Amino acid sequence: MTDSHIPPPAPFVILAMPRTGTHYLEELLNAHPNVLSNGELLNPYATTWPDKHRLLRSDRELLELAYSCCPAQSDKKATHVGCKVNEPQFHDRPGFFAELTRWPGLRVILVVRENTLESLRSLVQARQTRQWLKFRSDNDAPPPQVRLSTADCEAYFKAADDFHARVVRSFTKSNMLEIEYECLLREPATCLAAIWDFLGVPALRFSSTATLQRQEMRPLEQTIENFHELRRHFSHGPYARFFDVGERGRAVAID
């Protein structure tokens, strides 16, 4: 900001496990004239960040880039600027999370997917196909089926639980808003209304103009080759609910 009389944009961050609809959420947020979310700060391939060498900076310098320099991708006059970080991206920068918690006035939007198995399935599919997003102009061919090991499932489920608990533990309730992935897809207008109120920006009427599309429309038992084997393994533990093939288990949406 060049005018010292204009306050800097208020900072926010979107935190989530991979494949939880955060790209879709950012697309909706950026439709607001006062909100600018600049994508994955710690992703070296993110095209929203013109500084290709930014990850050589310290954690503090990265956050200053995100919230003080904030590379605007449009001419909008943003009063709130943000970025997003997925859980695995913290692994390469173990001190970054702590630095994030110290950023003054930071608002945190935590996106949680009810069925963590769907998140893992989608992540493996995306890695295999190298197709991370699907737009309206793309073909309608479904992603390939995947095969998951019990060890990978257990590790991923635990990582999700630990990450969600860490976020809730590290930020005050008044500075954090949890958004359910499934609610975002079923009732985007309701979720956005909660976000506008949380950020403190004027309410914006929801308009369904998103270009991102669902990548996977099939239920879990049709997308995971060894689904029934995994269901038997987890049937008596805390993660049995992820293998429910009833109406809730059949819910699929944008990855």
N, C-alpha and C positions, 0 to 999 in steps of 0.2 A: 504494500500500500504506500503510495507516495504522499498522500495528504495526511498529515499528522492529526488532523481533526476528525478523521474517519476511523472509527474503532476497527481493529482487525476482525476478520471473520471468526465466529465462534467455532471451536473444533469439535468434531465427532469422529468416531471410528466404528466400523462394522466388524464384529468378531464372529467367527463361525468355524465349524468343521468344513472340509471341502464338500462340494456338491449339495449345498443347502439353499440354493436359489439367490445367492448374494448378487450375482450379475443382474438378475431380474429386478431385485430390490434396488440396486443402483440405477437401473434404467428408469424406474418409477420415481426415485428421489430426484434425479436430474431433470425431470419434467417440471420441477418447481423453480420459479424464477429466482428464488433466493438461496437455493441449495445447490452445492457443487460437490459431488463425490468423485474422486479421481482414480478409482480403481485400486489395484493391489500394490501397495507401496513396496513390499518386499519381493515382488515377482520380477525377476530380471527381464522378462519378456513382455511386460505390460507396456502397451503402446501409448498410454496416457501420460507417461513420464518421459519427457524429452532428454533428461539427463541419463544417459546410458551407463554412466560410471557412478551413479548415486550410491550403490550398495557398498562402495569403498569408503563411504563416510561413516562416522561414528553413529551410534544409535540416536544421540541427541541431535546431531546434525541432520539426520534423516527426518526426524519429527519437525525440526525447524523448516526443512524443505516442504514438508506436507502441510504445515499449518501457518507458517509465517510467509513463505515464498509462494506456496500453493500454485503450481502451474495451471493457470486457467485454460480450459479447453473451449471456452466460448466467451462471448461479450457480456454475459450476464453479470450483474452486480450481486455477487453472493454474500450473504450475511452469515452463512454457515458453510464451512468447508470440511470435507472428510476424506477418508480413505478406508480401505478394508484390508484385514489381515486374516488369513486362514491358519488354523492351528499348526500344521506342519511347517509353516514358514518361520515360526518362532524357534524351531530346532537349530537352525543354522546361526541364530543370533540369540543365545540364551539370556542375554541381559536386556533385550529389547522390551519384553513384557514389563519388567520393573520400571524401565524408563517411561513407558506408556502410562503407567499408573501415576507417575509424578507430573504428567503434563497438566498445567493448570486449567481448570474449567472444562475438562474433557467429558463429553457425553458418549456413552457406550451403547450401541445397539447390538445385542446378542441375538443371533439367529440360531434357533434350535430346531432340528428335524426330529419329529417324534419317533420315526423308525430309522435308527442308525444303520441298519442293514441296507436300506435303500441307498443311503449315502455311500456306503462302501461299494455296493454293487455298481453304482453310477461312476464312482471314481475309477474302478478297475476297467469298466467299459471305455471310459474316456482315455485312459492310458493306452489301451489296446488299439483304439481307433485313431487316437490323437485328435479327436473332434471334441472340443470342450464346450462348444456352444452350437446351437442350431437356430437358424433364422428362417423366416417365412419363405425365403427363396430357395432354401436347401431341399434336397430330395427327401422323400418320406420313408426311405429304407430304415428299418429298425436296427439298433446296435446289435452286435453279436452277443450270444449268451456267454456267461462267465462261469468259471469254477473257482470257488473260494475254499481255502483251508480253514479248519477250525482254529488253528493258531492265529492266523491273520484276523479272523473275525473277533476272537477274544481280545487281541491286542488293540484292534480298532475300537471296539465297544468300550474298553477301559480308557483308552485315550480320550474318547468323547466325553465320558463321565468325568474324568479328571479335569479336562479343559473347562467344561461348563462350571464345575465347582470352583475352579481357580478364578474364573472371571467373576462369579457371584461373590466370592470371598474378597476379591481385590478392589472392588468398586462399591461405593455407597449406593443404596437403593435409589436415592433421588437422582443419581447420575447414570443410571442404567435402565434400559428398557429391553425386555425380552420379547422377541417376535417369533411366533411359531411358523415354521415353514409351511405347514399344511394350511394354516389360517391365511397366510399371505397369498396363497394360490386360490383358496376358496373365497376369501373376502378381502381382496386387496384394498378396497376403499376404507374398510374398518381399520386395517393395519396402518395405512397411510395417515388416517386421521389421528391415530395414537402417536405416530411419529412426529407429525407436524406440531402437535401439542407438546410433546416431549422436547423437541428442539426449540420451540418457542417461535415458530414462523407462522405467518398467516395460513389459514386452512386453504387448501386447493382442491377443487372438485376433481374426483378421479375420472380420468379418461383412458379407456382401454386402447392405447396406441402402441403398446410394447411390441417390439419386433422379434424378441426371443420366443422360441417355441419349445414344446415338450420334445425331449429326445427319446424317452422311453414311455410307451403307453401300456405295456403289458404288466401283469401282476408278477410278483417276485418269483413264484413257483415256475413261471415260464421264462424267466431271464437268468436264473441261477441253475446250472446243470445239476448240481448236487444238493439242491434245496432240501429235499426230504431227509437226506443224510445229516445235514446240518441241523435240521429241526429236531431230529431224534437226539443229537448230541446236546443241544441246549434246552431240551424239553423240561428239565427239572431245575433250571437255574434262573437267575434274575433277568436273563435275556430271552426267555421263551416268548415274550410278547412280540419280539421282532419277527417271529415266524408265524404269527397269526394270519391265516389266509382267509379270514372272514372279510366283511365289508371294509373294515378299517385297514386290514392288511393289503387290500387291493387298491388302496389309494395311490395313484401315481401322478406325477406332476413335473414341472420344469426342474431340471437338474442344475 
